[in-house]
Amino acid sequence: MYKYYGLAAFAILLDQWTKWLIMKNMDYGERISVWDPWLGILSHRNRGAAWGMLEGQMWLFTIVTVGVIIAIIYFYHKEAKGKPIFQVGLMLLLGGAIGNFIDRLFRGEVVDFVDVLIPVIDYHFPIFNVADAALTIAVVVLMIGLIIEDKKEKKQVEQ
């Protein structure tokens, strides 16, 4: 049951290491092209939640994040036993939440750096980081888990 905590730890360490690299090696606003014009590394900061919403509401982020972390750990131990898909999803969620929480707690802002542009539709995706990616992947994994569990339940009812 505890083996999946390593996944959360890996997400946190990778997130914090990449953010450290950005802070150490790039000036704010500096952009390095990876695959021009679609993908770049852009040193950016976010004082809000997703896409800069609720900027400057640090007290709210602290309360919500602590509550989310407690809920994730609770669900992991009470609801995800024997369900590896849910365990993976919850640990990615935990890693992502803690990764960005560390930034808010110690820097007062979140370091973002993945810059994606989709020129075909002229869309500039919000800049994100490893923690954000872990959160997004976690939601997809959890949705897949819910679909699989729903199918299992329907199959059991039919029998």
Rosetta blueprint (number, residue, H / E / L):
1 M L
2 Y H
3 K H
4 Y H
5 Y H
6 G H
7 L H
8 A H
9 A H
10 F H
11 A H
12 I H
13 L H
14 L H
15 D H
16 Q H
17 W H
18 T H
19 K H
20 W H
21 L H
22 I H
23 M H
24 K H
25 N H
26 M L
27 D L
28 Y L
29 G L
30 E L
31 R E
32 I E
33 S E
34 V E
35 W E
36 D L
37 P L
38 W L
39 L E
40 G E
41 I E
42 L E
43 S E
44 H E
45 R E
46 N E
47 R L
48 G L
49 A L
50 A H
51 W H
52 G H
53 M L
54 L L
55 E L
56 G L
57 Q L
58 M H
59 W H
60 L H
61 F H
62 T H
63 I H
64 V H
65 T H
66 V H
67 G H
68 V H
69 I H
70 I H
71 A H
72 I H
73 I H
74 Y H
75 F H
76 Y H
77 H H
78 K H
79 E L
80 A L
81 K L
82 G L
83 K L
84 P H
85 I H
86 F H
87 Q H
88 V H
89 G H
90 L H
91 M H
92 L H
93 L H
94 L H
95 G H
96 G H
97 A H
98 I H
99 G H
100 N H
101 F H
102 I H
103 D H
104 R H
105 L H
106 F H
107 R H
108 G L
109 E L
110 V E
111 V E
112 D E
113 F E
114 V E
115 D E
116 V E
117 L E
118 I E
119 P H
120 V H
121 I H
122 D L
123 Y E
124 H E
125 F L
126 P L
127 I L
128 F E
129 N L
130 V H
131 A H
132 D H
133 A H
134 A H
135 L H
136 T H
137 I H
138 A H
139 V H
140 V H
141 V H
142 L H
143 M H
144 I H
145 G H
146 L H
147 I H
148 I H
149 E H
150 D H
151 K H
152 K H
153 E H
154 K H
155 K H
156 Q H
157 V H
158 E H
159 Q L
